[in-house]
Amino acid sequence: MAEPLLGTFDEKAYKKRKHWRIDVEEEARNCAGSDNVILASYSDLLQRVFNSMQKNPEDDNRARKIALPNPQIDRKGKKTIFANFTTICDQLKRSPEHVKQYINTEQNADSSIDGNGALIISGRLQQSQIEKLMLNYILTYVQCPVCHSTDTKLEKQNRLQFIKCNTCTAQRAVQQIKGGFVANTNKRSRR
């Protein structure tokens, strides 16, 4: 008769391993007891961070943000004049034609740029509407999605537009500006 297999099982061969947290806690206790470890207080560590920020101001996130002036809006009849349009486009580092095309498609209106650099939009728009348009434009076509920097440029590669960030070198594809929905109001010919 064959010998049973149950008698050959050795419990010490399959010993349960310690959990990694227990190992870390033991290492921490060993380090705390030794003399070569320097423990710093919270205020010392905080002071060290502030000193580092003062020495390297280019690493500060606040330097990446730009402050745009409020849009100067005038109304003449049924037209809205966006007076400081080109100065805002220069601060955003985008061409006025691209921003104009975005405003045209979003508002479904015609516009033109006059000799003074003002955008003349057919239709009456409030200042808050233009501020929302510019904010959406910045979020879509200017701001880096990774580091939220506005130091970006638009590049076209293989019929696609990309935002390339000069700060973190990230890039993202953005949609082309397309015309909005236009209803067909022509009468259909009768057959």
Contact map, one row per residue, 1 for C-alpha under 8 A:
11100000000000000000000000000000000000000000000000000000000000000000000000000000000000000000000000000000000000000000000000000000000000000000000000000000000000000000000000000000000000000000000
11110000000000000000000000000000000000000000000000000000000000000000000000000000000000000000000000000000000000000000000000000000000000000000000000000000000000000000000000000000000000000000000
11111000000000000000000000000000000000000000000000000000000000000000000000000000000000000000000000000000000000000000000000000000000000000000000000000000000000000000000000000000000000000000000
01111110000000000000000000000000000000000000000000000000000000000000000000000000000000000000000000000000000000000000000000000000000000000000000000000000000000000000000000000000000000000000000
00111111100000000000000000000000000000000000000000000000000000000000000000000000000000000000000000000000000000000000000000000000000000000000000000000000000000000000000000000000000000000000000
00011111100000000000000000000000000000000000000000000000000000000000000000000000000000000000000000000000000000000000000000000000000000000000000000000000000000000000000000000000000000000000000
00011111100000000000000000000000000000000000000000000000000000000000000000000000000000000000000000000000000000000000000000000000000000000000000000000000000000000000000000000000000000000000000
00001111110000000000000000000000000000000000000000000000000000000000000000000000000000000000000000000000000000000000000000000000000000000000000000000000000000000000000000000000000000000000000
00001111111000000000000000000000000000000000000000000000000000000000000000000000000000000000000000000000000000000000000000000000000000000000000000000000000000000000000000000000000000000000000
00000001111111000000000000000000000000000000000000000000000000000000000000000000000000000000000000000000000000000000000000000000000000000000000000000000000000000000000000000000000000000000000
00000000111111100000000000000000000000000000000000000000000000000000000000000000000000000000000000000000000000000000000000000000000000000000000000000000000000000000000000000000000000000000000
00000000011111100000000000000000000000000000000000000000000000000000000000000000000000000000000000000000000000000000000000000000000000000000000000000000000000000000000000000000000000000000000
00000000011111100000000000000000000000000000000000000000000000000000000000000000000000000000000000000000000000000000000000000000000000000000000000000000000000000000000000000000000000000000000
00000000011111110000000000000000000000000000000000000000000000000000000000000000000000000000000000000000000000000000000000000000000000000000000000000000000000000000000000000000000000000000000
00000000001111111000000000000000000000000000000000000000000000000000000000000000000000000000000000000000000000000000000000000000000000000000000000000000000000000000000000000000000000000000000
00000000000001111100000000000000000000000000000000000000000000000000000000000000000000000000000000000000000000000000000000000000000000000000000000000000000000000000000000000000000000000000000
00000000000000111110000000000000000000000000000000000000000000000000000000000000000000000000000000000000000000000000000000000000000000000000000000000000000000000000000000000000000000000000000
00000000000000011111011000000000000000000000000000000000000000000000000000000000000000000000000000000000000000000000000000000000000000000000000000000000000000000000000000000000000000000000000
00000000000000001111111000000000000000000000000000000000000000000000000000000000000000000000000000000000000000000000000000000000000000000000000000000000000000000000000000000000000000000000000
00000000000000000111111100000000000000000000000000000000000000000000000000000000000000000000000000000000000000000000000000000000000000000000000000000000000000000000000000000000000000000000000
00000000000000000011111110000000000000000000000000000000000000000000000000000000000000000000000000000000000000000000000000000000000000000000000000000000000000000000000000000000000000000000000
00000000000000000111111111000000000000000000000000000000000000000000000000000000000000000000000000000000000000000000000000000000000000000000000000000000000000000000000000000000000000000000000
00000000000000000111111111100000000000000000000000000000000000000000000000000000000000000000000000000000000000000000000000000000000000000000000000000000000000000000000000000000000000000000000
00000000000000000001111111110000000000000000000000000000000000000000000000000000000000000000000000000000000000000000000000000000000000000000000000000000000000000000000000000000000000000000000
00000000000000000000111111111000000000000000000000000000000000000000000000000000000000000000000000000000000000000000000000000000000000000000000000000000000000000000000000000000000000000000000
00000000000000000000011111111100000000000000000000000000000000000000000000000000000000000000000000000000000000000000000000000000000000000000000000000000000000000000000000000000000000000000000
00000000000000000000001111111110000000000000000000000000000000000000000000000000000000000000000000000000000000000000000000000000000000000000000000000000000000000000000000000000000000000000000
00000000000000000000000111111111000000000000000000000000000000000000000000000000000000000000000000000000000000000000000000000000000000000000000000000000000000000000000000000000000000000000000
00000000000000000000000011111111100000000000000000000000000000000000000000000000000000000000000000000000000000000000000000000000000000000000000000000000000000000000000000000000000000000000000
00000000000000000000000001111111110000000000000000000000000000000000000000000000000000000000000000000000000000000000000000000000000000000000000000000000000000000000000000000000000000000000000
00000000000000000000000000111111110010000000000000000000000000000000000000000000000000000000000000000000000000000000000000000000000000000000000000000000000000000000000000000000000000000000000
00000000000000000000000000011111111010000000000000000000000000000000000000000000000000000000000000000000000000000000000000000000000000000000000000000000000000000000000000000000000000000000000
00000000000000000000000000001111111000000000000000000000000000000000000000000000000000000000000000000000000000000000000000000000000000000000000000000000000000000000000000000000000000000000000
00000000000000000000000000000111111110000000000000000000000000000000000000000000000000000000000000000000000000000000000000000000000000000000000000000000000000000000000000000000000000000000000
00000000000000000000000000000001111111000000000000000000000000000000000000000000000000000000000000000000000000000000000000000000000000000000000000000000000000000000000000000000000000000000000
00000000000000000000000000000000011111000000000000000000000000000000000000000000000000000000000000000000000000000000000000000000000000000000000000000000000000000000000000000000000000000000000
00000000000000000000000000000011011111100000000000000000000000000000000000000000000000000000000000000000000000000000000000000000000000000000000000000000000000000000000000000000000000000000000
00000000000000000000000000000000001111110000000000000000000000000000000000000000000000000000000000000000000000000000000000000000000000000000000000000000000000000000000000000000000000000000000
00000000000000000000000000000000000011111000000000000000000000000000000000000000000000000000000000000000000000000000000000000000000000000000000000000000000000000000000000000000000000000000000
00000000000000000000000000000000000001111101100000000000000000000000000000000000000000000000000000000000000000000000000000000000000000000000000000000000000000000000000000000000000000000000000
00000000000000000000000000000000000000111111100000000000000000000000000000000000000000000000000000000000000000000000000000000000000000000000000000000000000000000000000000000000000000000000000
00000000000000000000000000000000000000011111110000000000000000000000000000000000000000000000000000000000000000000000000000000000000000000000000000000000000000000000000000000000000000000000000
00000000000000000000000000000000000000001111111000000000000000000000000000000000000000000000000000000000000000000000000000000000000000000000000000000000000000000000000000000000000000000000000
00000000000000000000000000000000000000011111111100000000000000000000000000000000000000000000000000000000000000000000000000000000000000000000000000000000000000000000000000000000000000000000000
00000000000000000000000000000000000000011111111110000000000000000000000000000000000000000000000000000000000000000000000000000000000000000000000000000000000000000000000000000000000000000000000
00000000000000000000000000000000000000000111111111000000000000000000000000000000000000000000000000000000000000000000000000000000000000000000000000000000000000000000000000000000000000000000000
00000000000000000000000000000000000000000011111111100000000000000000000000000000000000000000000000000000000000000000000000000000000000000000000000000000000000000000000000000000000000000000000
00000000000000000000000000000000000000000001111111110000000000000000000000000000000000000000000000000000000000000000000000000000000000000000000000000000000000000000000000000000000000000000000
00000000000000000000000000000000000000000000111111111000000000000000000000000000000000000000000000000000000000000000000000000000000000000000000000000000000000000000000000000000000000000000000
00000000000000000000000000000000000000000000011111111100000000000000000000000000000000000000000000000000000000000000000000000000000000000000000000000000000000000000000000000000000000000000000
00000000000000000000000000000000000000000000001111111110000000000000000000000000000000000000000000000000000000000000000000000000000000000000000000000000000000000000000000000000000000000000000
00000000000000000000000000000000000000000000000111111111000000000000000000000000000000000000000000000000000000000000000000000000000000000000000000000000000000000000000000000000000000000000000
00000000000000000000000000000000000000000000000011111111101100000000000000000000000000000000000000000000000000000000000000000000000000000000000000000000000000000000000000000000000000000000000
00000000000000000000000000000000000000000000000001111111100000000000000000000000000000000000000000000000000000000000000000000000000000000000000000000000000000000000000000000000000000000000000
00000000000000000000000000000000000000000000000000111111100000000000000000000000000000000000000000000000000000000000000000000000000000000000000000000000000000000000000000000000000000000000000
00000000000000000000000000000000000000000000000000011111111100000000000000000000000000000000000000000000000000000000000000000000000000000000000000000000000000000000000000000000000000000000000
00000000000000000000000000000000000000000000000000001111111100000000000000000000000000000000000000000000000000000000000000000000000000000000000000000000000000000000000000000000000000000000000
00000000000000000000000000000000000000000000000000000001111100100000000000000000000000000000000000000000000000000000000000000000000000000000000000000000000000000000000000000000000000000000000
00000000000000000000000000000000000000000000000000001001111110000000000000000000000000000000000000000000000000000000000000000000000000000000000000000000000000000000000000000000000000000000000
00000000000000000000000000000000000000000000000000001001111111110000000000000000000000000000000000000000000000000000000000000000000000000000000000000000000000000000000000000000000000000000000
00000000000000000000000000000000000000000000000000000000001111111000000000000000000000000000000000000000000000000000000000000000000000000000000000000000000000000000000000000000000000000000000
00000000000000000000000000000000000000000000000000000000000111111000000000000000000000000000000000000000000000000000000000000000000000000000000000000000000000000000000000000000000000000000000
00000000000000000000000000000000000000000000000000000000010111111100000000000000000000000000000000000000000000000000000000000000000000000000000000000000000000000000000000000000000000000000000
00000000000000000000000000000000000000000000000000000000000111111100000000000000000000000000000000000000000000000000000000000000000000000000000000001110000000000000000000000000000000000000000
00000000000000000000000000000000000000000000000000000000000011111110000000000000000000000000000000000000000000000000000000000000000000000000000000001100000000000000000000000000000000000000000
00000000000000000000000000000000000000000000000000000000000000111111000000000000000000000010000000000000000000000000000000000000000000000000000000000100000000000000000000000000000000000000000
00000000000000000000000000000000000000000000000000000000000000001111100000000000000000000000000000000000000000000000000000000000000000000000000000000000000000000000000000000000000000000000000
00000000000000000000000000000000000000000000000000000000000000000111110000000000000000010010000000000000000000000000000000000000000000000000000000000000000000000000000000000000000000000000000
00000000000000000000000000000000000000000000000000000000000000000011111000000000000000010000000000000000000000000000000000000000000000000000000000000000000000000000000000000000000000000000000
00000000000000000000000000000000000000000000000000000000000000000001111100000000000000000000000000000000000000000000000000000000001000000000000000000000000000000000000000000000000000000000000
00000000000000000000000000000000000000000000000000000000000000000000111110000000011110000000000000000000000000000000000000000010011000000000000000000000000000000000000000000000000000000000000
00000000000000000000000000000000000000000000000000000000000000000000011111000000011100000000000000000000000000000000000000000010000000000000000000000000000000000000000000000000000000000000000
00000000000000000000000000000000000000000000000000000000000000000000001111100001111000000000000000000000000000000000000000000110000000000000000000000000000000000000000000000000000000000000000
00000000000000000000000000000000000000000000000000000000000000000000000111110001111000000000000000000000000000000000000000000000000000000000000000000000000000000000000000000000000000000000000
00000000000000000000000000000000000000000000000000000000000000000000000011111111100000000000000000000000000000000000000000010000000000000000000000000000000000000000000000000000000000000000000
00000000000000000000000000000000000000000000000000000000000000000000000001111111100000000000000000000000000000000000000000000000000000000000000000000000000000000000000000000000000000000000000
00000000000000000000000000000000000000000000000000000000000000000000000000111110000000000000000000000000000000000000000000000000000000000000000000000000000000000000000000000000000000000000000
00000000000000000000000000000000000000000000000000000000000000000000000000111111000000000000000000000000000000000000000001110000000000000000000000000000000000000000000000000000000000000000000
00000000000000000000000000000000000000000000000000000000000000000000000000111111100000000000000000000000000000000000000111110000000000000000000000000000000000000000000000000000000000000000000
00000000000000000000000000000000000000000000000000000000000000000000000011110111110000000000000000000000000000000000000111111000000000000000000000000000000000000000000000000000000000000000000
00000000000000000000000000000000000000000000000000000000000000000000000011110011111000000000000000000000000000000000011110000000000000000000000000000000000000000000000000000000000000000000000
00000000000000000000000000000000000000000000000000000000000000000000001111000001111110000000000000000000000000000000011110000000000000000000000000000000000000000000000000000000000000000000000
00000000000000000000000000000000000000000000000000000000000000000000001111000000111110000000000000000000000000000000111000000000000000000000000000000000000000000000000000000000000000000000000
00000000000000000000000000000000000000000000000000000000000000000000001100000000011111110000000000000000000000000000110000000000000000000000000000000000000000000000000000000000000000000000000
00000000000000000000000000000000000000000000000000000000000000000000001000000000011111111000000100000000000000000000111000000000000000000000000000000000000000000000000000000000000000000000000
00000000000000000000000000000000000000000000000000000000000000000000000000000000000111111100000100000000000000000000110000000000000000000000000000000000000000000000000000000000000000000000000
00000000000000000000000000000000000000000000000000000000000000000000000000000000000111111110000000000000000000000000000000000000000000000000000000000000000000000000000000000000000000000000000
00000000000000000000000000000000000000000000000000000000000000000001100000000000000111111111000000000000000000000000000000000000000000000000000000000000000000000000000000000000000000000000000
00000000000000000000000000000000000000000000000000000000000000000000000000000000000011111111111100100000000000000000000000000000000000000000000000000000000000000000000000000000000000000000000
00000000000000000000000000000000000000000000000000000000000000000000000000000000000001111111111000000000000000000000000000000000000000000000000000000000000000000000000000000000000000000000000
00000000000000000000000000000000000000000000000000000000000000000101000000000000000000111111110000000000000000000000000000000000000000000000000000000000000000000000000000000000000000000000000
00000000000000000000000000000000000000000000000000000000000000000000000000000000000000011111110000000000000000000000000000000000000000000000010000000100000000000000000000000000000000000000000
00000000000000000000000000000000000000000000000000000000000000000000000000000000000000001111111000000000000000000000000000000000000000000000000000000000100000000000000000000000000000000000000
00000000000000000000000000000000000000000000000000000000000000000000000000000000000000001111111101100000000000000000000000000000000000000000000000000000110000000000000000000000000000000000000
00000000000000000000000000000000000000000000000000000000000000000000000000000000000000001100111111100000000000000000000000000000000000000000000000000000000000000000000000000000000000000000000
00000000000000000000000000000000000000000000000000000000000000000000000000000000000011001000011111110000000000000000000000000000000000000000000000000000000000000000000000000000000000000000000
00000000000000000000000000000000000000000000000000000000000000000000000000000000000000000000001111111000000000000000000000000000000000000000000000000000000000000000000000000000000000000000000
00000000000000000000000000000000000000000000000000000000000000000000000000000000000000000000011111111100000000000000000000000000000000000000000000000000000000000000000000000000000000000000000
00000000000000000000000000000000000000000000000000000000000000000000000000000000000000001000011111111110000000000000000000000000000000001000000000000000000000000000000000000000000000000000000
00000000000000000000000000000000000000000000000000000000000000000000000000000000000000000000000111111111000000110000001000000000000000000000000000000000000000000000000000000000000000000000000
00000000000000000000000000000000000000000000000000000000000000000000000000000000000000000000000011111111100000000000000000000000000000000000000000000000000000000000000000000000100000000000000
00000000000000000000000000000000000000000000000000000000000000000000000000000000000000000000000001111111110000000000000000000000000000001000000000000000000000000000000000000000100000000000000
00000000000000000000000000000000000000000000000000000000000000000000000000000000000000000000000000111111111110000000000000000000000010000000000000000000000000000000000000000000000000000000000
00000000000000000000000000000000000000000000000000000000000000000000000000000000000000000000000000011111111111100000000000000000000000000000000000000000000000000000000000000000000000000000000
00000000000000000000000000000000000000000000000000000000000000000000000000000000000000000000000000001111111110000000000000000000000000000000000000000000000000000000000000000000111100000000000
00000000000000000000000000000000000000000000000000000000000000000000000000000000000000000000000000000111111100000000000000000000000010000000000000000000000000000000000000000000000100000000000
00000000000000000000000000000000000000000000000000000000000000000000000000000000000000000000000000000011111110000000000000000000000000000000000000000000000000000000000000000000000000000000000
00000000000000000000000000000000000000000000000000000000000000000000000000000000000000000000000000000011111111000000000000000000000000000000000000000000000000000000000000000000001100000000000
00000000000000000000000000000000000000000000000000000000000000000000000000000000000000000000000000000011101111100000000011100000000000000000000000000000000000000000000000000000000000000000000
00000000000000000000000000000000000000000000000000000000000000000000000000000000000000000000000000000001000111110000000011000000000000000000000000000000000000000000000000000000000000000000000
00000000000000000000000000000000000000000000000000000000000000000000000000000000000000000000000000010001000011111000001111000000000000000000000000000000000000000000000000000000000000000000000
00000000000000000000000000000000000000000000000000000000000000000000000000000000000000000000000000010000000001111100001110000000000000000000000000000000000000000000000000000000000000000000000
00000000000000000000000000000000000000000000000000000000000000000000000000000000000000000000000000000000000000111110111100000000000000000000000000000000000000000000000000000000000000000000000
00000000000000000000000000000000000000000000000000000000000000000000000000000000000000000000000000000000000000011111111100000000000000000000000000000000000000000000000000000000000000000000000
00000000000000000000000000000000000000000000000000000000000000000000000000000000000000000000000000000000000000001111110000000000000000000000000000000000000000000000000000000000000000000000000
00000000000000000000000000000000000000000000000000000000000000000000000000000000000000000000000000000000000000000111110000000000000000000000000000000000000000000000000000000000000000000000000
00000000000000000000000000000000000000000000000000000000000000000000000000000000001111000000000000000000000000001111111000000000000000000000000000000000000000000000000000000000000000000000000
00000000000000000000000000000000000000000000000000000000000000000000000000000000111111000000000000000000000000001111111100000000000000000000000000000000000000000000000000000000000000000000000
00000000000000000000000000000000000000000000000000000000000000000000000000000000111010000000000000010000000000111100111110000000000000000000000000000000000000000000000000000000000000000000000
00000000000000000000000000000000000000000000000000000000000000000000000000000011110000000000000000000000000000111100011111000000000000000000000000000000000000000000000000000000000000000000000
00000000000000000000000000000000000000000000000000000000000000000000000000000011110000000000000000000000000011110000001111110000000000000000000000000000000000000000000000000000000000000000000
00000000000000000000000000000000000000000000000000000000000000000000000000000111000000000000000000000000000011100000000111110000000000000000000000000000000000000000000000000000000000000000000
00000000000000000000000000000000000000000000000000000000000000000000000000000111000000000000000000000000000010000000000011111000000000000000000000000000000000000000000000000000000000000000000
00000000000000000000000000000000000000000000000000000000000000000000000000100111000000000000000000000000000000000000000011111100000000000000000000000000000000000000000000000000000000000000000
00000000000000000000000000000000000000000000000000000000000000000000000000000001000000000000000000000000000000000000000000111110110000000000000000000000000000000000000000000000000000000000000
00000000000000000000000000000000000000000000000000000000000000000000000010000000000000000000000000000000000000000000000000011111110000000000000000000000000000000000000000000000000000000000000
00000000000000000000000000000000000000000000000000000000000000000000001110000000000000000000000000000000000000000000000000001111111000000000000000000000000000000000000000000000000000000000000
00000000000000000000000000000000000000000000000000000000000000000000000000000000000000000000000000000000000000000000000000000111111100000000000000000000000000000000000000000000000000000000000
00000000000000000000000000000000000000000000000000000000000000000000000000000000000000000000000000000000000000000000000000001111111110000000000000000000000000000000000000000000000000000000000
00000000000000000000000000000000000000000000000000000000000000000000001000000000000000000000000000000000000000000000000000001111111111000000000000000000000000000000000000000000000000000000000
00000000000000000000000000000000000000000000000000000000000000000000011000000000000000000000000000000000000000000000000000000011111111100000000000000000000000000000000000000000000000000000000
00000000000000000000000000000000000000000000000000000000000000000000000000000000000000000000000000000000000000000000000000000001111111110000000000000000000000000000000000000000000000000000000
00000000000000000000000000000000000000000000000000000000000000000000000000000000000000000000000000000010010000000000000000000000111111111000000000000000000000000000000000000000000000000000000
00000000000000000000000000000000000000000000000000000000000000000000000000000000000000000000000000000000000000000000000000000000011111111100000000000000000000000000000000000000000000000000000
00000000000000000000000000000000000000000000000000000000000000000000000000000000000000000000000000000000000000000000000000000000001111111110000000000000000000000000000000000000000000000000000
00000000000000000000000000000000000000000000000000000000000000000000000000000000000000000000000000000000000000000000000000000000000111111111000000000000000000000000000000000000000000000000000
00000000000000000000000000000000000000000000000000000000000000000000000000000000000000000000000000100100000000000000000000000000000011111111110000000000000000000000000000000000000000000000000
00000000000000000000000000000000000000000000000000000000000000000000000000000000000000000000000000000000000000000000000000000000000001111111111000000000000000000000000000000000000000000000000
00000000000000000000000000000000000000000000000000000000000000000000000000000000000000000000000000000000000000000000000000000000000000111111111000000000000000000000000000000000000000000000000
00000000000000000000000000000000000000000000000000000000000000000000000000000000000000000000000000000000000000000000000000000000000000011111111000000000000000000000000000000100000000000000000
00000000000000000000000000000000000000000000000000000000000000000000000000000000000000000000000000000000000000000000000000000000000000001111111000000000010000000010000000000100000000000000000
00000000000000000000000000000000000000000000000000000000000000000000000000000000000000000001000000000000000000000000000000000000000000001111111100000111110000000010000000000000000000000000000
00000000000000000000000000000000000000000000000000000000000000000000000000000000000000000000000000000000000000000000000000000000000000000111111110011111000000000000000000000000000000000000000
00000000000000000000000000000000000000000000000000000000000000000000000000000000000000000000000000000000000000000000000000000000000000000000011111111111000000000011100001100000000000000000000
00000000000000000000000000000000000000000000000000000000000000000000000000000000000000000000000000000000000000000000000000000000000000000000001111110000000000000000000000010000000000000000000
00000000000000000000000000000000000000000000000000000000000000000000000000000000000000000000000000000000000000000000000000000000000000000000000111110000000000000000000101000000000000000000000
00000000000000000000000000000000000000000000000000000000000000000000000000000000000000000000000000000000000000000000000000000000000000000000000111111000000000000000001100000000000000000000000
00000000000000000000000000000000000000000000000000000000000000000000000000000000000000000000000000000000000000000000000000000000000000000000001111111100000000000000000000000000000000000000000
00000000000000000000000000000000000000000000000000000000000000011000000000000000000000000000000000000000000000000000000000000000000000000000001100111111000000000000101000000000000000000000000
00000000000000000000000000000000000000000000000000000000000000011100000000000000000000000001000000000000000000000000000000000000000000000000011100011111000000000000100000000000000000000000000
00000000000000000000000000000000000000000000000000000000000000010000000000000000000000000000000000000000000000000000000000000000000000000000011100001111100000000000111000000000000000000000000
00000000000000000000000000000000000000000000000000000000000000000000000000000000000000000000000000000000000000000000000000000000000000000000011100001111110000000011111000000000000000000000000
00000000000000000000000000000000000000000000000000000000000000000000000000000000000000000000110000000000000000000000000000000000000000000000010000000011111000000011110000000000000000000000000
00000000000000000000000000000000000000000000000000000000000000000000000000000000000000000000010000000000000000000000000000000000000000000000110000000001111100001111000000000000000000000000000
00000000000000000000000000000000000000000000000000000000000000000000000000000000000000000000000000000000000000000000000000000000000000000000000000000000111110001111000000000000000000000000000
00000000000000000000000000000000000000000000000000000000000000000000000000000000000000000000000000000000000000000000000000000000000000000000000000000000011111111100000000000000000000000000000
00000000000000000000000000000000000000000000000000000000000000000000000000000000000000000000000000000000000000000000000000000000000000000000000000000000001111111100000000000000000000000000000
00000000000000000000000000000000000000000000000000000000000000000000000000000000000000000000000000000000000000000000000000000000000000000000000000000000000111110000000000000000000000000000000
00000000000000000000000000000000000000000000000000000000000000000000000000000000000000000000000000000000000000000000000000000000000000000000000000000000000111111000000000000000000000000000000
00000000000000000000000000000000000000000000000000000000000000000000000000000000000000000000000000000000000000000000000000000000000000000000000000000000000111111100000000001111000000000000000
00000000000000000000000000000000000000000000000000000000000000000000000000000000000000000000000000000000000000000000000000000000000000000000000000000000011110111110000000001111000000000000000
00000000000000000000000000000000000000000000000000000000000000000000000000000000000000000000000000000000000000000000000000000000000000000000000000000000011110011111000000111100000000000000000
00000000000000000000000000000000000000000000000000000000000000000000000000000000000000000000000000000000000000000000000000000000000000000000110100000001111000001111100000111100000000000000000
00000000000000000000000000000000000000000000000000000000000000000000000000000000000000000000000000000000000000000000000000000000000000000000000100000001111000000111110011110000000000000000000
00000000000000000000000000000000000000000000000000000000000000000000000000000000000000000000000000000000000000000000000000000000000000000000000100001111100000000011111111100000000000000000000
00000000000000000000000000000000000000000000000000000000000000000000000000000000000000000000000000000000000000000000000000000000000000000000000000000011100000000001111111000000000000000000000
00000000000000000000000000000000000000000000000000000000000000000000000000000000000000000000000000000000000000000000000000000000000000000000000000101011000000000000111110000000000000000000000
00000000000000000000000000000000000000000000000000000000000000000000000000000000000000000000000000000000000000000000000000000000000000000000000001100000000000000000111111000000000000000000000
00000000000000000000000000000000000000000000000000000000000000000000000000000000000000000000000000000000000000000000000000000000000000000000000000000000000000000001111111100000000000000000000
00000000000000000000000000000000000000000000000000000000000000000000000000000000000000000000000000000000000000000000000000000000000000000000000101000000000000000001110111110000000000000000000
00000000000000000000000000000000000000000000000000000000000000000000000000000000000000000000000000000000000000000000000000000000000000000000000100000000000000000111100011111000000000000000000
00000000000000000000000000000000000000000000000000000000000000000000000000000000000000000000000000000000000000000000000000000000000000000000000010000000000000000111000001111100000000000000000
00000000000000000000000000000000000000000000000000000000000000000000000000000000000000000000000000000000000000000000000000000000000000000000000000000000000000011110000000111110000000000000000
00000000000000000000000000000000000000000000000000000000000000000000000000000000000000000000000000000000000000000000000000000000000000000001100000000000000000011110000000011111000000000000000
00000000000000000000000000000000000000000000000000000000000000000000000000000000000000000000000000000000000000000000000000000000000000000000000000000000000000011000000000001111100000000000000
00000000000000000000000000000000000000000000000000000000000000000000000000000000000000000000000000000000000000000000000000000000000000000000000000000000000000011000000000000111110000000000000
00000000000000000000000000000000000000000000000000000000000000000000000000000000000000000000000000001100100000000000000000000000000000000000000000000000000000000000000000000011111000000000000
00000000000000000000000000000000000000000000000000000000000000000000000000000000000000000000000000000000100000000000000000000000000000000000000000000000000000000000000000000001111100000000000
00000000000000000000000000000000000000000000000000000000000000000000000000000000000000000000000000000000100100000000000000000000000000000000000000000000000000000000000000000000111110000000000
00000000000000000000000000000000000000000000000000000000000000000000000000000000000000000000000000000000110100000000000000000000000000000000000000000000000000000000000000000000011111000000000
00000000000000000000000000000000000000000000000000000000000000000000000000000000000000000000000000000000000000000000000000000000000000000000000000000000000000000000000000000000001111100000000
00000000000000000000000000000000000000000000000000000000000000000000000000000000000000000000000000000000000000000000000000000000000000000000000000000000000000000000000000000000000111110000000
00000000000000000000000000000000000000000000000000000000000000000000000000000000000000000000000000000000000000000000000000000000000000000000000000000000000000000000000000000000000011111000000
00000000000000000000000000000000000000000000000000000000000000000000000000000000000000000000000000000000000000000000000000000000000000000000000000000000000000000000000000000000000001111100000
00000000000000000000000000000000000000000000000000000000000000000000000000000000000000000000000000000000000000000000000000000000000000000000000000000000000000000000000000000000000000111110000
00000000000000000000000000000000000000000000000000000000000000000000000000000000000000000000000000000000000000000000000000000000000000000000000000000000000000000000000000000000000000011111000
00000000000000000000000000000000000000000000000000000000000000000000000000000000000000000000000000000000000000000000000000000000000000000000000000000000000000000000000000000000000000001111100
00000000000000000000000000000000000000000000000000000000000000000000000000000000000000000000000000000000000000000000000000000000000000000000000000000000000000000000000000000000000000000111110
00000000000000000000000000000000000000000000000000000000000000000000000000000000000000000000000000000000000000000000000000000000000000000000000000000000000000000000000000000000000000000011111
00000000000000000000000000000000000000000000000000000000000000000000000000000000000000000000000000000000000000000000000000000000000000000000000000000000000000000000000000000000000000000001111
00000000000000000000000000000000000000000000000000000000000000000000000000000000000000000000000000000000000000000000000000000000000000000000000000000000000000000000000000000000000000000000111
